[in-house]
Amino acid sequence: MAEVYKAGWTMEDVPWSRLDASKIEPWLVVAIKAASLVEANAPDYVVYLKRVFKNSGPETHAAIEQWGREESRHGEALARWAELADPSFSFAETFARFRKGYKPEHFFGDGEGSVRGTRRGEMIARCVVESGTSTFYTAIKEATDEPVLKEIAGRIAADEFRHYKLFYETQQAQDEPALPFWRRLKVAIGRVTESDDDELAYAYYCARVPADKERYVPYRRREMSSATFATLTHIYRRHHLQRLAQMVAKAVDLDPQGRIAKFAGALLWRMFRMRAGLSGAAA
């Protein structure tokens, strides 16, 4: 990114007065509303990760808590922008609906184990998530001409890349036996396929369908997943998916500049275009 956004930024660092309503695109407003809901849900992830790393010491817990605070700030900034872009949008009310409807079991249990089987597996999965979010906000930054959203997206993308580094280093530091390559790959692919799960789809539903319309437009995961994907076709370009593939490759200990990563990026772009019903190789 051209700008270097440092860690520890606050809401006061965002130039809210520069918001340009003439450059706000409605389809992007829905995407930002949905993203604000997912980002604001970070406290549940913090509780879960602290259970998984219960015996890892205060430094690890402090890093997890700092990550959670930064994720929550992302949600706060995105929510404020969405409320400015669409004054009819109430983040508090929409987030309450989202929290009521999205309750993954592993958030509310009391088990100490990771749903990925090991702490190393958990960190690989988190690296995959941070790869996706860093890529997503970079793409948003490049797709929008609205100056305030452009800066927010740039700041969040930089944070998410630092989070990727945190989780990668945490994974490498575990005293567990190293996972065989096939296990690492299985965790990564499994987390990628979960992009079609309820979290993002339900967030998109809450962002798109007002509370008073729910009885007429019930939640259907497949339909909302398709709507979410349709939004992604507006913002992703080939270099975004290549970067995503490289980051995931590194997370499973492959050479991010190697042939496998390049092939994976090309394949991911081809699959993306096919699902979107597009053809050709647009940049």
Buried (B, 14 or more C-beta within 10 A) or exposed (E): EEEEBEEEBEEEEBEBEEBEEEBBBEEBBBBBBBBBBBBBBBBBBBEBBBBBBEEBEEEBBEBBBBBBBBBBBBBBBBBBBBBBBBEEBBBEEBBEBBBEBBEBEBBEEEEEEBBBEBBBBBBBBBBBBBBBBBBBBBBBBBBBEBEBBBBBBBBBBBBBBBBBEBBBEBBEEBEEEEBEEEBBBBBBEBBBEBBBBBBBBBBBBBBBBBEEEBEEEEBEBEBBBBBBBEBBEEBBEBBBBBBBBBBBBBBBBBEBEEEEBBEBBBEBBEEBBEEBEEEEEEE
